[in-house]
């Protein structure tokens, strides 16, 4: 038997011995694979090696492939676990670039991960440099494990004696197998990489982690796990993962975020930090008191949202859309408490010499450093805006107008549905603590006054007979990041446009003259 720990093989065969029996290389290779420990066989099964062996054997290529591997010395004395991990990641990168469509599904650009990890660990240099420190990191949509690997590398650069325990979950069989293999090669506990759907079968139930990060699929529907998610939402409420609300069935992004928040350590145990990549929809989709709005309210009113970073478009392999980092934590630095930082990094990019699928832009080392600097300085500027939590909330009020000649039993005018309107009123500048039902809050004097002041300034001067149906008022939350960084560009002077048109007309006339001569 050869191997260590959970990695062993009881077969007397190896690659050199497989070559001694060319006529039975396929059968012997299957027997050799069957003799591995369960952990290794689990990975090999997910790669569907049996099918690959059959294909190569039928094409008379299997013997040649085995012969090539027999020539390579991959013993740990020759190639360390660390070096093997780097080799493995390079192979993943190359194959991902050869298949750009699939690459985006499981491969996040390394410079994007680097920035994400830098922001995740930004305030923790002192914490991570302690002798013998052991921390944990979790990715619920870990793909091939790139984020876990970069996190580990980051910690090793800060403290060679530190240890980062990694954990993850992945739905795709092959990428799960790649990730688990990578963790084995790097000496991690590969059993912490779990196969399955994070929503319907939480592979790390009851566990908590110091750091969490993810790049879940953009706009992925969750219809296949709808029953499990809704059952947990109804039965467990806030004791489960999805108590705050449910997003639309066609976009499960905010389910991932709630799942990750459920795995943050309590503040009494040191708390946690998480970073997640989203497209634009989680920032603003959903009306007041809809599922997405309530999830945002839950996060912001609990003072967990530290920052949102707007990234350049065309950074990812399978989509050119704009993306955003959300940084969420229950251990904000004192100066950040009660506030949310918005960072506009949309123009900080470098054009790639060669496009890879939809990826046409990348982040240089200097640009990563600049984004980290902007984030860490926590100062208002052209690219940074800082707001109190309540600045992202609003009251959705229903404005009624009388139905002509109609009154109720108390002599009050009945509303005319055709004239009904809705307005968004900014929340009063009052810090609040989250509660599931904000109805009582809406009855308090500051909230009523905010509505009255808005009506006096914005509505009654134009429709003096209007009133608010306070029973229909709802609280909503959105993060209109692009609006806060909008810069008005005045149109060009008419004289300049007119001159340009005349010049173009003259050019056209000259070209036509050349053609007709």
BELBEL-V36760 format. One record per pair of residues at least 12 apart in sequence whose ideal C-beta (glycine too) atoms are under 8 Angstrom apart, sorted by the first residue. I is the first residue (numbers start at 0). J is the second residue. If there is no record, write none. Layout:
i:I j:J
i:I j:J
//
This chain:
i:2 j:36
i:5 j:36
i:5 j:38
i:5 j:189
i:5 j:190
i:6 j:35
i:6 j:36
i:6 j:38
i:6 j:39
i:6 j:183
i:7 j:35
i:7 j:36
i:8 j:31
i:8 j:34
i:8 j:35
i:8 j:36
i:8 j:39
i:9 j:34
i:10 j:30
i:10 j:31
i:10 j:33
i:10 j:34
i:12 j:27
i:12 j:30
i:12 j:31
i:12 j:34
i:13 j:31
i:14 j:65
i:14 j:68
i:14 j:69
i:15 j:69
i:17 j:31
i:17 j:65
i:17 j:69
i:18 j:62
i:18 j:65
i:18 j:66
i:18 j:69
i:21 j:62
i:24 j:56
i:24 j:61
i:24 j:62
i:24 j:65
i:25 j:52
i:25 j:53
i:25 j:56
i:25 j:61
i:28 j:52
i:28 j:61
i:28 j:65
i:29 j:49
i:29 j:52
i:32 j:48
i:38 j:183
i:38 j:189
i:38 j:190
i:41 j:176
i:41 j:179
i:41 j:194
i:42 j:176
i:42 j:179
i:42 j:180
i:42 j:183
i:43 j:176
i:45 j:172
i:45 j:173
i:45 j:175
i:45 j:176
i:45 j:194
i:46 j:173
i:46 j:176
i:47 j:172
i:47 j:173
i:80 j:184
i:80 j:185
i:80 j:186
i:81 j:185
i:83 j:184
i:83 j:185
i:84 j:148
i:84 j:181
i:84 j:184
i:84 j:185
i:87 j:180
i:87 j:181
i:87 j:184
i:88 j:145
i:88 j:148
i:88 j:181
i:91 j:106
i:91 j:143
i:91 j:145
i:91 j:177
i:91 j:181
i:92 j:106
i:92 j:109
i:95 j:316
i:96 j:355
i:99 j:316
i:99 j:317
i:99 j:355
i:99 j:356
i:99 j:357
i:99 j:358
i:100 j:317
i:100 j:356
i:102 j:316
i:102 j:317
i:102 j:355
i:102 j:356
i:103 j:315
i:103 j:316
i:103 j:317
i:103 j:318
i:103 j:356
i:103 j:357
i:104 j:142
i:104 j:171
i:104 j:174
i:104 j:216
i:104 j:317
i:105 j:142
i:105 j:143
i:105 j:171
i:105 j:174
i:105 j:177
i:106 j:142
i:106 j:143
i:106 j:145
i:106 j:316
i:107 j:142
i:107 j:145
i:107 j:146
i:107 j:214
i:107 j:276
i:107 j:315
i:108 j:314
i:108 j:315
i:108 j:316
i:108 j:358
i:108 j:361
i:109 j:145
i:109 j:149
i:110 j:361
i:110 j:362
i:110 j:363
i:110 j:367
i:111 j:214
i:111 j:276
i:111 j:310
i:111 j:314
i:111 j:315
i:111 j:362
i:112 j:145
i:112 j:146
i:112 j:149
i:113 j:149
i:113 j:362
i:113 j:367
i:114 j:324
i:114 j:362
i:114 j:367
i:114 j:370
i:114 j:371
i:115 j:146
i:115 j:212
i:115 j:274
i:115 j:276
i:115 j:324
i:116 j:146
i:116 j:149
i:116 j:150
i:116 j:153
i:116 j:212
i:116 j:274
i:117 j:153
i:117 j:367
i:117 j:371
i:118 j:274
i:118 j:306
i:118 j:308
i:118 j:324
i:118 j:326
i:118 j:370
i:118 j:371
i:118 j:374
i:119 j:150
i:119 j:210
i:119 j:212
i:119 j:272
i:119 j:273
i:119 j:274
i:119 j:326
i:120 j:153
i:120 j:154
i:120 j:157
i:120 j:210
i:120 j:272
i:121 j:371
i:121 j:374
i:121 j:375
i:122 j:332
i:122 j:375
i:123 j:272
i:124 j:157
i:127 j:154
i:127 j:157
i:127 j:158
i:127 j:161
i:128 j:157
i:128 j:158
i:128 j:161
i:129 j:158
i:129 j:161
i:130 j:158
i:130 j:160
i:131 j:160
i:131 j:161
i:131 j:162
i:132 j:158
i:132 j:160
i:132 j:161
i:132 j:162
i:133 j:161
i:133 j:162
i:133 j:163
i:133 j:164
i:134 j:154
i:134 j:161
i:134 j:162
i:134 j:163
i:134 j:164
i:134 j:209
i:134 j:210
i:135 j:163
i:135 j:164
i:135 j:165
i:135 j:166
i:135 j:208
i:135 j:209
i:135 j:210
i:136 j:150
i:136 j:151
i:136 j:163
i:136 j:164
i:136 j:165
i:136 j:166
i:136 j:208
i:136 j:209
i:136 j:210
i:136 j:211
i:136 j:212
i:137 j:165
i:137 j:166
i:137 j:167
i:137 j:203
i:137 j:206
i:137 j:208
i:137 j:210
i:137 j:211
i:137 j:259
i:137 j:262
i:138 j:165
i:138 j:166
i:138 j:167
i:138 j:168
i:138 j:211
i:138 j:212
i:138 j:213
i:139 j:167
i:139 j:168
i:139 j:197
i:139 j:211
i:139 j:213
i:139 j:215
i:139 j:255
i:139 j:258
i:139 j:259
i:139 j:262
i:140 j:168
i:140 j:169
i:140 j:170
i:140 j:197
i:140 j:213
i:140 j:214
i:140 j:215
i:140 j:216
i:140 j:255
i:141 j:167
i:141 j:168
i:141 j:169
i:141 j:178
i:141 j:192
i:141 j:213
i:142 j:169
i:142 j:171
i:142 j:174
i:142 j:178
i:142 j:214
i:143 j:174
i:143 j:177
i:143 j:178
i:143 j:181
i:144 j:165
i:144 j:167
i:144 j:177
i:144 j:178
i:144 j:181
i:144 j:182
i:144 j:192
i:146 j:212
i:146 j:213
i:146 j:214
i:147 j:165
i:147 j:167
i:147 j:178
i:147 j:182
i:148 j:181
i:148 j:185
i:150 j:163
i:150 j:165
i:150 j:210
i:150 j:212
i:151 j:163
i:151 j:165
i:151 j:185
i:151 j:187
i:164 j:187
i:164 j:188
i:164 j:191
i:165 j:182
i:165 j:187
i:165 j:191
i:165 j:192
i:166 j:191
i:166 j:192
i:166 j:193
i:166 j:203
i:166 j:206
i:166 j:208
i:167 j:191
i:167 j:192
i:167 j:193
i:168 j:192
i:168 j:193
i:168 j:194
i:168 j:195
i:168 j:197
i:168 j:201
i:168 j:202
i:168 j:203
i:169 j:192
i:169 j:193
i:169 j:194
i:170 j:194
i:170 j:195
i:170 j:196
i:170 j:197
i:172 j:194
i:175 j:192
i:175 j:194
i:178 j:192
i:179 j:192
i:191 j:203
i:196 j:223
i:196 j:224
i:197 j:255
i:197 j:258
i:198 j:221
i:198 j:224
i:198 j:227
i:198 j:228
i:198 j:251
i:198 j:254
i:198 j:258
i:199 j:223
i:199 j:224
i:199 j:227
i:199 j:228
i:201 j:240
i:201 j:258
i:203 j:262
i:206 j:262
i:207 j:262
i:207 j:263
i:207 j:264
i:207 j:265
i:207 j:268
i:207 j:271
i:208 j:262
i:208 j:263
i:208 j:264
i:208 j:271
i:209 j:264
i:209 j:269
i:209 j:271
i:209 j:272
i:210 j:271
i:210 j:272
i:210 j:273
i:211 j:259
i:211 j:262
i:211 j:263
i:211 j:271
i:211 j:272
i:211 j:273
i:211 j:274
i:212 j:273
i:212 j:274
i:212 j:275
i:213 j:255
i:213 j:259
i:213 j:273
i:213 j:274
i:213 j:275
i:213 j:276
i:214 j:275
i:214 j:276
i:215 j:251
i:215 j:252
i:215 j:255
i:215 j:275
i:215 j:276
i:217 j:252
i:217 j:277
i:217 j:278
i:217 j:318
i:217 j:320
i:217 j:322
i:218 j:249
i:218 j:250
i:218 j:252
i:218 j:278
i:218 j:280
i:219 j:250
i:219 j:251
i:219 j:252
i:220 j:248
i:220 j:249
i:220 j:250
i:220 j:251
i:221 j:248
i:221 j:251
i:221 j:254
i:222 j:248
i:225 j:248
i:228 j:241
i:228 j:245
i:228 j:254
i:229 j:245
i:232 j:245
i:237 j:435
i:239 j:261
i:240 j:257
i:240 j:258
i:240 j:260
i:240 j:261
i:241 j:254
i:241 j:257
i:242 j:435
i:243 j:257
i:243 j:293
i:243 j:294
i:243 j:296
i:243 j:297
i:243 j:298
i:244 j:289
i:244 j:290
i:244 j:291
i:244 j:292
i:244 j:293
i:244 j:294
i:244 j:297
i:245 j:290
i:246 j:281
i:246 j:284
i:246 j:285
i:246 j:290
i:246 j:291
i:246 j:294
i:247 j:284
i:247 j:285
i:247 j:290
i:247 j:291
i:250 j:280
i:250 j:281
i:250 j:284
i:252 j:277
i:252 j:278
i:252 j:280
i:252 j:281
i:253 j:281
i:253 j:290
i:253 j:291
i:253 j:294
i:255 j:275
i:256 j:275
i:256 j:281
i:256 j:294
i:256 j:298
i:256 j:325
i:256 j:327
i:257 j:294
i:259 j:273
i:259 j:275
i:259 j:327
i:260 j:273
i:260 j:298
i:260 j:303
i:260 j:327
i:263 j:328
i:263 j:329
i:264 j:329
i:265 j:329
i:266 j:329
i:266 j:330
i:269 j:330
i:270 j:328
i:270 j:329
i:270 j:330
i:271 j:328
i:271 j:329
i:271 j:330
i:272 j:305
i:272 j:326
i:272 j:327
i:272 j:328
i:272 j:330
i:273 j:326
i:273 j:327
i:273 j:328
i:274 j:324
i:274 j:325
i:274 j:326
i:274 j:327
i:275 j:324
i:275 j:325
i:275 j:327
i:276 j:322
i:276 j:323
i:276 j:324
i:277 j:322
i:277 j:323
i:277 j:324
i:277 j:325
i:278 j:318
i:278 j:320
i:278 j:321
i:278 j:322
i:278 j:323
i:279 j:320
i:279 j:321
i:279 j:323
i:281 j:295
i:281 j:325
i:282 j:307
i:282 j:323
i:282 j:477
i:282 j:478
i:282 j:479
i:282 j:480
i:283 j:477
i:283 j:478
i:283 j:479
i:285 j:475
i:286 j:395
i:286 j:473
i:286 j:475
i:287 j:393
i:287 j:394
i:287 j:395
i:287 j:473
i:287 j:474
i:287 j:475
i:288 j:395
i:288 j:473
i:288 j:474
i:288 j:475
i:289 j:475
i:292 j:475
i:292 j:476
i:292 j:477
i:295 j:391
i:295 j:476
i:295 j:477
i:295 j:478
i:296 j:392
i:296 j:433
i:296 j:437
i:296 j:474
i:296 j:475
i:296 j:476
i:297 j:433
i:298 j:327
i:299 j:339
i:299 j:388
i:299 j:391
i:299 j:392
i:299 j:476
i:300 j:388
i:300 j:392
i:300 j:431
i:300 j:432
i:300 j:433
i:301 j:329
i:301 j:432
i:301 j:433
i:302 j:331
i:302 j:336
i:302 j:337
i:302 j:388
i:303 j:327
i:303 j:328
i:303 j:329
i:304 j:325
i:304 j:326
i:304 j:327
i:304 j:339
i:304 j:388
i:305 j:326
i:305 j:327
i:305 j:328
i:305 j:331
i:305 j:335
i:305 j:339
i:305 j:340
i:306 j:324
i:306 j:325
i:306 j:326
i:306 j:339
i:306 j:340
i:306 j:341
i:306 j:342
i:306 j:374
i:307 j:323
i:307 j:324
i:307 j:325
i:307 j:326
i:307 j:339
i:307 j:340
i:307 j:341
i:307 j:342
i:307 j:478
i:307 j:480
i:308 j:323
i:308 j:324
i:308 j:326
i:308 j:341
i:308 j:342
i:308 j:344
i:308 j:370
i:308 j:374
i:309 j:321
i:309 j:323
i:309 j:341
i:309 j:342
i:309 j:343
i:309 j:344
i:309 j:345
i:309 j:480
i:309 j:481
i:309 j:484
i:310 j:322
i:310 j:323
i:310 j:324
i:310 j:344
i:310 j:345
i:311 j:344
i:311 j:345
i:311 j:346
i:311 j:347
i:311 j:348
i:311 j:360
i:311 j:362
i:312 j:345
i:312 j:360
i:313 j:357
i:313 j:358
i:313 j:359
i:313 j:360
i:314 j:348
i:314 j:358
i:314 j:360
i:314 j:361
i:314 j:362
i:315 j:357
i:315 j:358
i:316 j:355
i:316 j:356
i:316 j:357
i:316 j:358
i:317 j:356
i:317 j:357
i:318 j:357
i:319 j:357
i:319 j:359
i:321 j:345
i:323 j:480
i:334 j:377
i:335 j:377
i:337 j:387
i:337 j:388
i:337 j:430
i:338 j:385
i:338 j:386
i:338 j:387
i:338 j:388
i:339 j:385
i:339 j:386
i:339 j:387
i:339 j:388
i:339 j:390
i:339 j:391
i:339 j:478
i:340 j:374
i:340 j:377
i:340 j:383
i:340 j:384
i:340 j:385
i:341 j:383
i:341 j:384
i:341 j:385
i:341 j:386
i:341 j:478
i:341 j:480
i:341 j:483
i:341 j:484
i:342 j:370
i:342 j:373
i:342 j:374
i:342 j:382
i:342 j:383
i:343 j:381
i:343 j:382
i:343 j:383
i:343 j:384
i:343 j:480
i:343 j:484
i:344 j:366
i:344 j:370
i:344 j:373
i:344 j:382
i:347 j:362
i:347 j:366
i:347 j:369
i:347 j:370
i:348 j:360
i:348 j:361
i:348 j:362
i:348 j:366
i:349 j:361
i:349 j:362
i:349 j:363
i:349 j:366
i:382 j:484
i:384 j:483
i:384 j:484
i:386 j:483
i:387 j:428
i:387 j:430
i:388 j:430
i:389 j:426
i:389 j:427
i:389 j:428
i:389 j:429
i:389 j:430
i:389 j:431
i:390 j:425
i:390 j:426
i:391 j:476
i:391 j:477
i:391 j:478
i:392 j:425
i:392 j:426
i:392 j:474
i:392 j:475
i:392 j:476
i:393 j:423
i:393 j:424
i:393 j:425
i:393 j:426
i:393 j:474
i:393 j:475
i:393 j:476
i:393 j:477
i:394 j:423
i:394 j:424
i:394 j:425
i:394 j:426
i:394 j:441
i:394 j:446
i:394 j:449
i:394 j:450
i:394 j:472
i:394 j:473
i:394 j:474
i:394 j:475
i:395 j:421
i:395 j:422
i:395 j:423
i:395 j:424
i:395 j:472
i:395 j:473
i:395 j:474
i:395 j:475
i:396 j:421
i:396 j:422
i:396 j:423
i:396 j:424
i:396 j:450
i:396 j:453
i:396 j:467
i:396 j:469
i:396 j:471
i:396 j:472
i:397 j:419
i:397 j:420
i:397 j:421
i:397 j:467
i:397 j:468
i:397 j:471
i:397 j:472
i:398 j:419
i:398 j:420
i:398 j:421
i:398 j:422
i:398 j:454
i:398 j:458
i:398 j:462
i:398 j:465
i:398 j:466
i:398 j:467
i:399 j:414
i:399 j:415
i:399 j:418
i:399 j:419
i:399 j:465
i:399 j:466
i:399 j:467
i:399 j:468
i:400 j:414
i:400 j:415
i:400 j:418
i:400 j:419
i:400 j:420
i:400 j:462
i:400 j:464
i:400 j:465
i:401 j:413
i:401 j:414
i:401 j:415
i:401 j:464
i:402 j:414
i:402 j:415
i:403 j:415
i:412 j:464
i:414 j:468
i:422 j:453
i:422 j:457
i:422 j:458
i:423 j:475
i:424 j:449
i:424 j:450
i:424 j:453
i:425 j:449
i:425 j:453
i:426 j:446
i:426 j:449
i:426 j:474
i:427 j:445
i:427 j:446
i:427 j:448
i:427 j:449
i:429 j:445
i:437 j:474
i:440 j:474
i:441 j:469
i:441 j:472
i:441 j:474
i:442 j:469
i:447 j:469
i:450 j:467
i:450 j:469
i:450 j:472
i:454 j:467
//
